[in-house]
Amino acid sequence: MFQLLKQDKNTKARRGTITTEHGVIQSPFFMPVGTNATVKSLLLEHLLEFNAQIVLSNTYHLFLRPGMDVIEAAGGLHQFMNWERPILTDSGGYQVFSLTQFRKIKDDGVQFKSHIDGSTHFFTPERVIDIQCILGSDMMMPLDVCAPYPCSLKEAKNSVEKTTEWAKRSKDHFVRQDVRAPKQFLFGIIQGAIYKDLRERSTEEILDVNMDAYAIGGVSVGEPVEEMFKTLDWVLPKLPKDKPRYFMGIGLPDQIVKAVGEGVDMFDTCIPTRYGRHASAFTAKGKIIIRNQEFAKDFFPLDPDCDCMVCRKYTRSYLRHLMHSNELTGLTLISYHNVYFYVNLMRKIRAAIEEDRYEKFQMDFLKKYGSELI
């Protein structure tokens, strides 16, 4: 699955490839989030224009709508959404556990009510694997228990214990020849909240299950950024070098740049399109809010350092006008730029690692971006 091609000589940044049935992914990489089998406000053709390598979709949402019968009849998620490149599917665990008043955790799984119509459903580790086999995603996540922030030591410990138990059940079910779809890869998810001993325990227990790759979960759930990065210090040294490392739900551009320097390979976040729909654009000098009055007569591109279609053709003034006029084109254009910014940032990151200059690249980027992570 994973080939480590190079490690930067001055940092822990890694350059590699992940080979899937639907293509080879160059790492480190960012996955645009296509929760409902689409990246909000964008066409898949847009993603191909700037060479997004992979998209992330969500088991929970697709299970509820359109439903597995529809996707199975279509021949799987790739065929349903007409995307020929790799797909990673989240287990839906985060969505289920965020519905605190609508779910109940049991020993064998989790019962929850649909946010759409209130209907009751039950996810077991085995059922989540079955659903993702129908989806046919290249990489799948097992059902886990994501502890909130803040949470007690007892709550975090329960999260670790359930996540380990369900990981074992997921792996056992996954490897059965009559269940496993060809060339799908199963990740292990490490939990433990902000407790060092629990993070280390979870890492060891999930490693014992021997998954295809490893993800650090339960982060970016409201904890301070410094706490989020402590988990990398506790977990990454224990992970094998020959398997991918996924920092789930992270994050802002400067967070990604810093995490790559610590040895992370994979990232996802809905931030580029979510911020785009609210008129916030990412630039080399940080985030700008295009609705602001200061851009009313600003006829420069969103980011003078960017060569995307939006920055080549449209001005800040025009984009501000679209957003104030509630034109859907404005949402699309700013989201296009933001996702391009992330994908292009990863290209620059890979080039810096290849040339053994990631330390300088990281420092230069964080300074220019105005980051507090220096």
Buried (B, 14 or more C-beta within 10 A) or exposed (E): BBEBEBBBEEBBBBBBBBBBEBEEBBBBBBBBBBBBBBBBBBEBEBBEBBEBBBBBBBBBBBBBEBEBEEBBEBEBBBEBBEBEBBBBBBBBBBBBBBBEEBBEBEEEBBBBBBEEEEEEBEBBBBBBBBBBBBBBBBBBBBBBBBBBBEBEEEEBBBBBBBBBBBBBBBBBBBEEEEEBBEEBBBBBBBBBBBBEEBBBBBBEBBBEBEBBBBBBBBBBBEBEBEEBBBBBEBBBEBBEEEBBBBBBBBBBBBBBBBBBBBBBBBBBBBBBBBBBBEBBBBBBEEBBBBBEEEBEEBEEBBBEEBEBBBBEEBBBBBBBBBBEEEEEBBBBBBBBBBBBBBBBBBBEBBEBBEEBBBBEBBEBBBEEBEBEBE
